[in-house]
């Protein structure tokens, strides 16, 4: 049994962006030379999620609308009130309570089976990094375990 860890670095371009990373995950599996096992695809961020879904433009727009209805950007969040918030503040802090709340629906990681040296996703399945906050640098870890 072997374990390989890869880090995908990417720059997001906009708030609430779905970035298809399926091919990049496939490339990690090929590089790992694991024929049978699994890949865990993990976002290192609390305002960027990893999910599997269909890469269809109208559906992606629908999903953006659902996330916005669940936790609207212009909603009232205590996390955004810098006059009372004292924890985890940074010099470039921005009001992003909505992004943290949207992340609750989505989560941090997905696990994908590997067989015959490739990931096995359904016909219409893609692996997405979902930017919930604003454009910035993001890291996605791909840990591959198998033989």
N, C-alpha and C positions, 0 to 999 in steps of 0.2 A: 504494500500500500504506500502510495506517495502523495504528498501534498505540495501544491504549488500556489503561490500567491502573486497576483498581478494587480497593478494599480492603473486604472484608466483615468487619465487626466483630461478634463474637458472644460471648455468655456461655454457657459450658457449665453444665449443671445437675448432672452426676454423673460418677463415674469410669466408664470404658468405656461411652461414650454414642455412638450413631450419630445424627448430625444431618443430615437431608436438606436439602441446599442447592441442589438442582436449580433450583428456581424463582428463587432469587436470582441464579444464574448466567445463567439465561434473561433476567432483567431487565437484567443488565449488557450482554448481547449486543444487546438492543433499544436500549438507551441509546447504545451505540457506533455504531449504524447500519452495522455491518459486515454485508454480505450473504453473503460467501463468505470462508472462512478457517478459523481455529481459535481455541479458547480454552484456555489453560493455567490450571488451577485448582491453586493451590500453597499449602500450609500453611507458615507461617513458624516452625513449632515442631518440636522433635525428640520430642515426646510427644503429638502430634496429627497424624493422617494424613489424606490425601485418597484415597478409593477409589470406584470405580464398582461397584455391585452391586444386588441386588434389595431393594426396601423391603417385605419381608414379615416381620411380627413374629416368627414362629417361627424363620425363618432368621436374623434378627438375633440372637436368643438363642443359636442354634447357633454363630454366628460369635464371640459373646462367650465362649462356653465353649471354643472352639478356642484363642482368644487366651490365655485364662486357663491352659489346659493347657500351651501353648507356653512361657509365661513367667508363672508364678503370682505374684500380688501378694506372697505370704508367702515367696517363694523367697529363697535366699541370694545377694546381689549385692554385689560389692566396691564398686560405685558407692554403695551405701547405708551403707557403713562410714565414718562421718565421722571416726573416729579415725585412719584411714590416708589418706583421700582429701584431696587438697590443691588440685585443679584445678577451676575453674568453680564455686566455692562462693559462695553468696549468703546474706545474713542469714536469709532465710526458707526455706532449703533443706529439701527433704523427701525421704524415701527413695522413689525412683521408678525404680529400675533395671529393674523389670518393664516399665514403660511404654516405655522406650528399646528394650528387647529386642523387645517386641511391634511396635514401629514398624519393625523390620527386615523383618518379614513384609509390611508394608503399603506403606510408602513415603510420599513427600512430595507427589506431584502426579499429575494426570491431564490428558491432552490430549483435547479433544473437538472434532470437526469442526463447522463452521458452514456451512450452506447455506440459501439463501433466507431469510436474516436470523434463523435460529434454530439452536440447538444440535441436533445429531442424535444422540440416544441411543436405544437399543433400547426396545422396548415395556415391558420390566420393569426397565430400568436407571435408577438414581438416582445422583446424585453425593452422597457423604457426607463430612462432616468427622467424624472419629472421635476423640473424646477418650479418651486412654489413661491419663491421670494422675488429676487431680482437678478439680472445678469451678473455672473461672477465665475471664478474658478471653482470647479467641483472635482471630487475624487470618488471613484467607484472602485471598490475592491472586488476582485473575482478570485475566490479561493476554490481550487480544483482538487478534489480528493478522489483517488481511485487507483486502478492498476492498468 
